[in-house]
Amino acid sequence: MSGPGGPGPGGGKLDINRAGVAELEGALSGIGRRRARGIVRKREELKGFNSLDDLLHVKGITTRILELNSQRMTCRRRPSSEEAARVSPGLQGDSKAPAPQVVAEEEDVLGPWEPERSGKGSPGSGPEADGSSGQRAQEPVSSTVCGEQEEEEEEEEEEEGSCYSEEGEDGSNVYFYYTIGERWIDYLQRTEDGGLLRHVRPKMKRKSENGLDGRALSPGKKLCKGSEYSRTLGPCMPSPTTTFGDLRNAKAGQARRRRIPSVAPPPELQDWLRTFQRWSGPEKLLALDELIDRCEPSQIKYMMQVIEPQFQRDFISLLPKELALYVLSFLEPRDLLRAAQTCRYWRVLAEDNLLWREKCREEGIEEPLNLRKRRLLSPGFMYSPWKFAFMRQHKIDMNWRSGELKAPKVLKGHDDHVITCLQFCGNRIVSGSDDNTLKVWSAVTGECVQTLVGHTGGVWSSQMRDSIVISGSTDRTLKVWNADTGECVHTLYGHTSTVRCMHLHGNRVVSGSRDATLRLWDIETGQCLHVLMGHVAAVRCVQYDGHKVVSGAYDYTVKVWDPESESCTHTLQGHTNRVYSLQFDGTHIVSGSLDTSIRVWDVESGNCLHTLMGHQSLTSGMELRDNILVSGNADSTVKIWDIKTGQCLQTLQGPSKHQSAVTCLQFSSKFVVTSSDDGTVKLWDLKTGEFVRNLVALESGGSGGVVWRIRASNTKLVCAVGSRNGTEETKLLVLDFDVDLK
């Protein structure tokens, strides 16, 4: 019957509503009224499962279901030419339906009435494994496949076609019901007292996988090809465990086991398999171990090809989305991009916005990319703004590392004077010079926007925040400027010698002078709030975190100050020469000296935690971030340290190292950028210490050309270059590593 009541192109759907009872009974009139009424009565109760897989999740029956379905037989006979012709075109054209020629080929091997084991040839499957007689093995042939049998055999066919009962170990009966079109299975269990216990599960929607119904065939469920090409469950034989053949059936769906048609089965094969099946688990393992030792490499390779695919499973798609995302969060971004190419569902997971937000935060990316400026590549698909931000940053990093170096913007304006200080924030660059001026530049156009004139001596220090610029000069004053208008907002008087260093925090700036004092100023009012006195030589470097002031001086000491009480809380002694550089992160103080050492101090106790040895000269510049310290030295080397352990992680040297003193440096999470008196700016890998490439190489390098200062943002690098002998013109070079978002 190929209509609504029987199998056909639609997959064998059986309509069980009451309105279709009469039609169903008429279609089954050849079988008998009583048998049809039994089928309809039983099928009216059916609801529930998608597949036998769902039964395995019902509490208390898992073992029983495995016993009834792990070992069974399905039988089929070769369709005649007339029967093959009756197969509908829709069935023949269905990619999920079995092809008739494939059936014929396989049956040539098995024989027209030879039973096929559900384990696809696995040892012990079938009745023979338990010593069942050959007569019993032929029973399902007459009942399941052959519809033209005697009336008493039709009773048995009714039980196998609509349900199958197997007496359990506890004396109860378990009845299995199924239909293919609806893709559900329900079962009834008869209790010892004769009652009927019905187990129902609601229909569940599942993602399509293999098999005729879009899913992999469950353990114990196999395609049986008869004249109508319907699917049936053959008789079940009890088995203590699920065999590997059952697992292969469940995963591979209709995929047939590899056959070796050129070799006839040895006559002793069945006896050998039955012997193997009778052994205990440890005995089977021992036998397999011995068998493997006697196999040739080609045979072992064949076993691997059969076994390995069965244990590969897309567990990500089976997990709840939250757990799947948690698993994917452990992948590196590069692996996430590869995972997105696996399948559509993996792509949805790999595009999760929160997942990429965490990846961005690990890389220090704080803002997502605005997708309104991008053309979506796939209509209807929601891309992650955080992913685009990560990808943009990756492209920027690659531009730094290996992108084409475009011609830099050249900013000229300080004539032949030395650029003594350099600040870079946003798209604004501020340069200070010993020509007594500061210049404000646009990093985008290269235009000089403002020239800040007012100092009567050379400018030697500066700080900037937004449009506010503070400068210190040899004229002993500090000036506060508005960079937008070029106006001098305040002139701060008080120091009696050159203002050599300063540090800005919020609305307050601390200045250090050659008069050996430090002063704390309010830049909004221009008022001097506190004077810190205690050093006995020029103050060369200062750091301020809003609570504590740390200063280094030519008197070989480092001092920690409480600016509110104007008291020195610690004097850090240990250096044997002038202190030239400082870093302070609120917990640790790092000082660099002309005595070639770098010292790490605890700000609360004043104890020296580590003395970092390795440089051969003056440490003129340092930068500290997250316990990683990068130091540049006049010995032409750059070192990377872990201040927690005092260990030197990397020394940036080798054939491509600087040939003269390191003048300035900056580092990010991936790169270190260094400048030198040799006229070059070099890029290094922070983690490996490897030289990447030269970003700037002056033609006059080695003959007087110098890179005095560098300042870098995420996408731009600003270099102050010149010379002391006229071989290189004083200028600023601006290199851009940004990416085009069009």
N, C-alpha and C positions, 0 to 999 in steps of 0.2 A: 504494500500500500504506500503510494508515494504522495498522497494528498495530505490534508491537515492531520490525519490520524496516524500517519506512518512516516518512515524515513524517506527523505527525498533530498532535493537540492538544498533545502533549508537546514539540513543537519539533523533530520529525524525528529522534529518537534511533534509532540503528542498533545493535542488540545484536550484538556480534561474537564472542561466546564460541562455543566449539566445539559446545556442546549445541544452539545455535540454527542450525547450518549447514543442517540438513535443512529446517527451517521456512522459512529464508530462500530456499533453492533452490526450494522449492515455490512460494513467492510470486512468484518470478522466472521461473517456467517458461515464461511467454509470451515472455520475452526470449531464453531459451536457456540450456541447462546450462553451456555453455562460458563464457558471460559471467558467470553467477552464481558459478561457481567462481573466476573471476578476481577478482571483487569480494571474495568471502569471503577468498581467499588474501591479498589486499592489506590488507584491513581487519584481519586478525588481527595484523598487525604494528604496528598503530597504537597509539601512546601519546602522552601528552605535553601539547601546548600548549593553553593556554586560548583563544588567538586568534592572528591573524596578528601582533598587536602583539608577542607573545613572540618570534616569529621575528626581529624586527628587532634583538633583543638578542643573537642568536647570532653569535659572532665569525666574520667572514670571509664571510658571506652576505648582509649587510644590503643592499648595492648590488644584488645579484642579485634579491633578493625585491622590492625597490622596482621594478626594471625589469619584472618579470613581473606585478606587480599594480597598478602605478600607472595603467596605461592598458589598458582592456579593455572588452568589451561584455557586457551581459546582455540577454537577449531574453525576451519574454513575449507571450502572446496573450491576448485577452480571453476570460474563461471564459464558456461558454454558460450559459443558465438552468438546464440540467440539472446541469451541473458545479457551479454555485453552490449548488444545492440539496443536493449531496452533501457540502458542507463541514459538518463536525461542529459541533454547538452549542457545544462547549467551545472550538473555535477561534474561532468568531464572538464568543464572550463574552470572549475573552482580550484584555485591554487592550493587550498587547504585539503582538498579531497584526495584520496589515494588514487594514483594512476593505475588503470587496469593492467597495462603492460608490465608494470613493476610487480604486481601481484603474480602474474604468470611466471616471471623470472624466478621469483622466490619460491613459488610452489614447485618449480622444476627441481629445486634442490630438496625440498621437504617431502615431496610426493603429494598427490592430490588430496589424500585424507590424513596426512601426517600431522599430529598435534604440534602446535608451536608453543614453546614455553614462554611464560610471561616475562621471565628474566632474560629473554633473548638468548637462551642457551646457557644461562647460568647453572652451575652445578646444583643438582638436587631439586630443581624446579620441576613440577609436574608430578603426577601420581606415582611414577616409578621411584621417585626419591624416597617415598615412604613404603615402598614395597607393595603398592596397590597393583591389582591385576590388570592385565590388558583389557579385559572386558569392561572394567569400570572406566577405563580411559576412553572407550568408544561411546559411552553413554551421552556425553554432551554433543557428540556429532549428530546423533539422530534427533536430539531435542532442540539444539540451538540453531543448527544450520538447515536441516532438511525439514521443509514444511509439509511434505507429502507423506508423513508417517501415520501410524495407527492412532486411534483415538486415545488409547491409554498413554501413548508417548506424548500426545498433545498436552496432557495434564502436566507432564514434566516441563514441556516447553513454556507453559504458562508461568510456572514458578521461576524459570530462568530468564524469561523475557521481561517480566514485570517486576519480579522480586526474587530473591534467593534466600533461603533460610538455612542456617547451619547450627547444629546443636552445639551450644557452648559447653565449657567444662563444668559450669554450674547447673547444667540442665536447661538453661534458657535458650530461646531461639532469637537470632538477630536477623531482621528482614531488611534488605537494601532495596531502595527504589531509586530510579534515575530517569531523566530524559535528557536528550542532547540539546534540543533547541532552547529549552529554558535554562539549561546549565545549572540544575540543582539536584541535590540528593537528600533524601530523608531516610530515616530508618526507624523501624519498630522493633521493640524487644519484648519477647513473651516471657513473663516471669514464671516462677515455679508453680504458683497457684493457678496458672492458666490465664491470668490477666495480661492485657496488652499495654505495654509502656511505650508511649510515642515520644520520640525525640525530634524536636523541630528547631531549626535555626533560621533566622530571617535571611532573606536574600542579601548578598553582599556584592558591591561593585568592586571589581578587581581590575588592575591594569593588565592589558593583553600581553600574553607571552606566547609560548608555543602551543601547538595542538589545534584540533579542529575547532574548538570553541574559543580560541584565543588564549588558552592557558596550557601549560604543560600538563600532560596526563598524570594523574595522581598515581601513587603506588597502588597496585591492584587493579588498575583500569587500563584496558588495552583495546585497540581497534580490532574488531572481528569482521572479516569480509565474507558475507554470504551473497546469495543471489540479489538481495536488496541493498547490499552495502550498508547495513545498519550496524550500530555499535551495541554490543551486549557484554554482560558480565558472565564469564564462564563459571563453572563450579569451583568453589573455594576449598582448598586443602589446608588444614591447620599447619602452621609453621612457627617455631619459637622466635625467629628473628626475621628482619627484612634483609633480603639479599641485595647484592650489588646490582643485579639485574633489575630489581624493582626500582632502585634509585635511578638507574639509567632511564627506565621507562618514564618515571615521574618528571625527569628533567628534559629528556630529549623529545617527548611527545611522540610523533609518528616516526621519528628518525629510526631507521632500522640499524641493527647491529651490523658491523662489518662481517661479511662472509668471505670464505675462501673457497669459491666454487670449484676450483681446479683440483681440490684434494677431497677424496671421499673420506667420510668419517671412519676411523679405525673400528673394527668390530668390538674391541675391548673398551671403547670409550665410555659406554653407559655403565659397565661394571665398575670402571675406575671412578666415575663421578659418584655412583652410589656408595662406594667405599669411602670416598672423601666426605660425603654428606653424613655418614654415620659417626665420624670422629668428633671429638669434643673441640671446643674453641682452641685451647692451647695446642692440641694435636694438629689441627688445621694450620695453625701458624708455623709449627715446626715443619710440616710438609711443604708449605709454601716457601719457607726459607731454603729447604733442600732443593726444591724445584728451581728457584731462582739461581742457585749456584750452578745448576746444570744447564742453564739457558745460554744461548749465544747472545752477543751484544745486539744483533738485529732483532732477536725475539724480545729482549728487554725493552728495546726502543718501541716495538709494537705495543707492549703492555703499557708503556708510558703514554702513548698516543691514545689508548683506549681509556685509561684510568684518569689522567690529569684533567681532561675537560669536565668530568663528572663532579669535580670538587670546586669548580669555578662557578661562582654565583654572584649575581648583582645584588649584594645585600644592601647596598645604599638605597636602591629603589624600594626595598621591602621595609625599611625602617620608617618610623614617623619622621616628618620633615624636620622637627626640632633636633632629633638625634642624628639624622643624616647631616644636617648643617654643623652639628657639633663635631662629627667625625671629619668633615671636610675642613673645619677650621684649623686642623693640625697640618694641612698641606701648605706647602710654599705657594706663593702666587703663581709661579710658573707652572706648577702641577695643577692648580685650579684651572688655568686656561686650557691645559690639555684635557682635563676632565670634562670641560664644557663641550668638547668636540665628540664625546662618547655617544650621547643620545640626547633627545629633546628634554627629557626629565632632568638629566644631569645638568643640562645647560641652564634650566630654570633654577636649580639649586646653586650652581656656580655663579649665577648673576645676583644672588641675594645681596641686598644693599647693606644689611647689618654685618654680614660676613666680610664684605670688602671694607666696611668702616673700620673693623678691627685691624685688617691688614694695613690700612692707611695709618692708623694710630701707631702701629708698630714701626712704621717708616717715618713717623713724625709729621705726617700730612694732616693738617687740622681742618681743612675746609673741603667739601665736595665740589665737583665741577658742575657748573650751571649748564644743564643739558639744553636749555632754551637756545643756546648759541650753537648747538650741534644739529646736524641733520641726522635723524634716526636712520640707521642702515636697514632696519627691518620693520615695516609698518606693523603696528599692533603689538610689538614686543617691547616690554619695559626694561630698559637698560639701567644699570646701577650708576647713579652719579658718583658714588664713592669709587666704583671700579674705574670709571673714566678718569677720576682724579689720580688714582694709582697708576694707570697706564700713561697718563700725561707725564707724571713724575718719572716714570721709567724711561720714557723717550728723552726727557731732559737729561737724565743721568747718562744715557747713551750718547747724547750730543756732547756732554763734557768728556766722556771717555774716548769716543771714536768719531764723532761727527765732524763734518767739514768745518775748518776754521775760517769763518768769513772775515773779510777785512774789517778791523776794528774801527770804531769811531775815534777820531783824534780830536782832543780838546786842548787848545793852546790858549795861554793867557798869562802865565807868570814869568814870561820872558826867560831869562837864563838863571833865575833864582831857584833855590831848593824848595821843594814841596815838603814841608816839615810834618804835616798832619793831614789826615784824610778821613772823611766820614761819608757813609753811603746808606741812605734809608729810602725805601720805596723807589721813586724815580728821581730823587734829588741827591746830588753829589755836592759835597762841600770840601774844598781844598784850602789849606792854610799854608802860608809861605813866609820866608824870611824877608819878603818884600813889603811886610807890614799889613798885607791884605788877606782877605778870604774871598773866594769866589764860589758862587752857587751855580751849578750846572744842571741841565736837564739830561738825564741818562737816556731819554728816548730820542731827542733831536740833536743832542750834543751842543746845544746853545748855552752860552753863559748868561744866566738869567739875572744875577745880581753880583755886584762887586761890593764887598763890605769893607768900607774905608773908615778909619778912626784911630786905630792903634798907631803909636809913635815908635814902636819897635817891632821886631820880628815876632810872628805868631808861632808858638812852639807847642801848643796843646789846644785841643778842641773837643767838644761833645755836641751831640745833636739829638733832638727828639721832635718828630713831626716838623713843624716850621720854626722851632726854636733852636738857635745855635748859640753856644757859649764858647768863648775863646780866651786863651791866656797868652800873655805876651812878655817880652823882655822889658816892656815899659812898666811892669809890676802891677798891672791891672787885669781884671777880667771884664769882658763885655758880653752882654746878652743881646742877641740880634733877632729880628723878625726876618726870616729868610724869604718870605713872600714879598715884602716891601723894601727890604734892605735897610730898614731903620734900626738904629742902636737903641734898644729899650732901656738898658741900664749899664752903667759903668761902675764896677765894684772895686773900691779902693780899700787897701789895708796891708797888703804884702809890701815888703821893703826890698824885694829882689825879684828876679825872673820867676814867673809862674810856669813851672816846668811840667806839671801833671795835674789832672783833674778827673773826677768821676761823677757822673750824673745819676741820680736815682729819684724818680718822681719830680717834684718841684724843688728839690734840694741838690746842690752840687758841692763836693768837697774839693778844694784845691790844695796842692802841695807846692812849696816854693823853695828856692835856694836860700831863703832866710831861715830854713830849718823848722818852719811852722806850717800848720795846716789850718784852713779856715772852712767853716760850714756856712753856706749862703742859701738864702731864699731867693730863687730867680724871679719870682713874681713881684716881690717888693724890692729886691736889690739889697736887702738887709743882711749884714753879717751876724749870724746867730751864735756861733761859738768859735773860739780860737784854741787850738790844740798845740801845746808846747811841751817839748821833751826831747826831741832829736837834737843832736849837737852838730849836725852837718846837713847838707842839702837833701831835701826830700825828693826822691827820684820817681817814685811810683806810689799810687794810692788806689784803694778799692773801698766801696761803700755799698752796703746792702739795705740801708734804711734804718738799721739799728746800731751796727758796729762799723767803725772805720779802721782799716788796716793800712799801714804805711811802711814803705821801705826806704832806707836812706843811705847816704854815703858813709854813715857812722857804723856800718856793718850790721845794723840791727833792724828788726821788724817789730813794730809796735801795734798793739791792739788797743783801741780807744772806745770809751763810752762818751759820745759827743754831748749828750745831755748834761752830764756832770763834768765834762771836759777833763776826765781823768784817764790815765793810761792803766788799763787792767792787766796787760802782759807786755813785757819786753822780751822778745824772742831772740836769744843770743846763740850763736853757733857759727855763723858765717865769718870768714876771715878776710873778707874784702867787701867792696861796695855791693849793695843790693840794687839791681837794675830793673827787675821785673817781678810782678806779683799776680797771683790769681786767688780769688776768695769765693767759695760757694756757700757760705753760711756755716759750714761745719769744718772745712779744711782750709788752711792757708798754704799756698805753695809759693816759695820765693826762689828767685834765680839770682846768682851772684857772679862777680868777676873771679871768685875763687874756684870756678868750674863746677861747683856742686849745685844741686837743687834740693831744697829741704821741704818736707811736708810736716805741717804743724797742726795740732788740735787747738781750735780757737777757744774752747772752754777752759782747758787745763793749761794751755801754753806749752805742752810737751812736744818735742820733736819726734814724730812717728817714724819717718824714714829719711834717709839721706841718699839721694839719687845720684850715683856717680857714673860717669861714662863720657861726658863731654870734656873737651880739652881746652875750652876758652870761655869767654863771656856768654852767658845765656841772655840774649837781648830781647827775646819775645817768647811768650807762652800763651796757650789757650787751654782752658779746662772745661770739660763737659761730662757729666755722669761718670765721675771717677776716672775718666780717660784724660790724660794730660799729653799735649803735644808741645815740644820745646824746640826752638830754633837757636842755633849757636853760631858764634863767630868761627868755629872750626869747620864750617861748611856742611855740617850734618844736622839732621832733624831726627829726634827720637820720640817714640810713643811709649808712654808709661801707664801702668795701673797704680794709682796712688794708694789703693787699699792694701796692696801687697808690696808695693815698692819695686815691682818687677818691670824691667824694660821689655816691652812687647815687640817692638820693631825699631830698627835703625834705618832711616831712609838714606841709603848710600848706594854704592856700586858704580859701574862704569858711567851711568847717566847722572850721578850726583852733582850737586852744585860745586863750582870750582872756586868759590869765594864765600865770604861771610853771608849767612842767612839774615836778611833784613826784616822780613815780616812773614806771617803765616796765618792761615785760617783752615779750619777743618769742619766737615759735615759728618753725617752718619756713614758715608761711603768714601769720601775723598779728603785728601790733604792738599792744600794749595800753598806753595812756598815761593818766595822771591829772594833775590840775592844780588850782591854787588857784581856778580858776573853777567848781569843784564838779562837773566832768564826768569821766567815764571814756570814752575813745574807742577805737574799733577801726579799724585801718588795714590795708590790704593790703601785705605786706612787699615783694612784687616790683614792684608798680606804684606804690606810695606813695599810692594813692587812699584817701580816707576811706570807710569802710564804714558805720558808724553809731555812735550814742551807746549805750553799755551802761548808763551811769548818768548821770542829770542831776538834781542836787539842786534842789528848788524855791528854796532859799536861795542857789543859785549866783549869783555876781555881787554878793551883798549880805552876804557873810561865810562862806557855806558852802564847805567845803574838803574835798578828798579828799587825805589825807596820804600814805597808803601803799596799794599794791595788791600782791597775790600771787596768781598764777594757776597752776592745774594744767591737765591736759588737758581736764578736764570742769567745773572750777569756777573762779570768780573771787571773791576776798575783797578787800573795800575797807574801809579804815579812814577814816571820815568824821567831821566835826565842824566847829567854828568857833572863832574867837578872840573873838567878840563875843556869843556866846550865841544866835545866829540858827539854829544847827543843833545838835541833840543829838549827843553823842559816841556812836558805835556802829560795829558791823561789819555790812556787807552781804555776804551770800553768794549768788551767782548760780550756778545749776546748768544746764549745757548737755549733760548726759548723755542717752543714748537708752535707750528701753525695749526690753529684749531678749525680752520675752514674745512 
